[in-house]
Amino acid sequence: MDRFNRVNPFCKRESYTTGHLIAFKVWSSITWLLVVVTGVYYTNHIPTEGSYKRRTIFGQSNAHPSPFTLDSTFVIIYWVILWVLQVGFVWQLFSSTAELVTSAAHVGSHFIFFNLLTFGHIMLWVRSHFFLAELVLVVNFFNLLSMYFRNPKCVRFIHIPVITAPLAFTFMAIFWNGAVMVHAHKHDMAARILANIVIWGILGFGGFFLVAYKDYTIGFELSYLTAALGVNQFFTKIIALQWIFAFAIMATLFILTLAVAIPGIFGVRFGIERGEVRVVDEDRERQPLLDDR
């Protein structure tokens, strides 16, 4: 087992060798840049090779409108912010503070794997290999879930750009890509009815992390992405339930997320800390009354 852990790139260690840290720095930087260049290029250019229909990233969305297609403007803003925040994560690997470097290294292998899988998904998506693209998304989803459960107390500036933001988008992308894969746009009525049911999984997924982990970051991210879904569905098919459900889920998630995100404010106001019940001794509770006597 010790030998396996030494060669396992996903194994968490108390400390990392110089070789490990150099590898994390190099491959995190390269794979991040790979995704950025690939994403920008295929947003504006059509692939020049491939045996199926070839389109840009959002050209595929326009050609295959589905009940889970997200608004392109929302998606672009999301990824630009995500890439900028990920620069901060990569920079932590070059920090002179050992604690920050170790914290970043704990998720380094998962981050590199996420970037490689995201690159693979883009390459498959723009070439209309939707089944393979769906498999890649599912693998990436479990990669991100594994990283989340193994690093639940990761600092926020690593937790958000490396774990929750990619996880939230990948979850939504599975629905998006899956709807295109089954040609939902060709089976309008049946697809819409099924989508009206499946969409509530977004609320269940976000609610799980809000209840189990008090993680408001993924709540805000899913709220934003559900808004992107609602906007696209509104302009795609105004006489439908999907956009109504999307905005209802967004509002519910946002309110629940606020309830988790700001308990500290109410805790100060009412003398109650989140997750903590204070028991006050009866004599101590009556002390001000005794003093008044």
Disulfide bonds with the S-S distance in Angstrom:
none
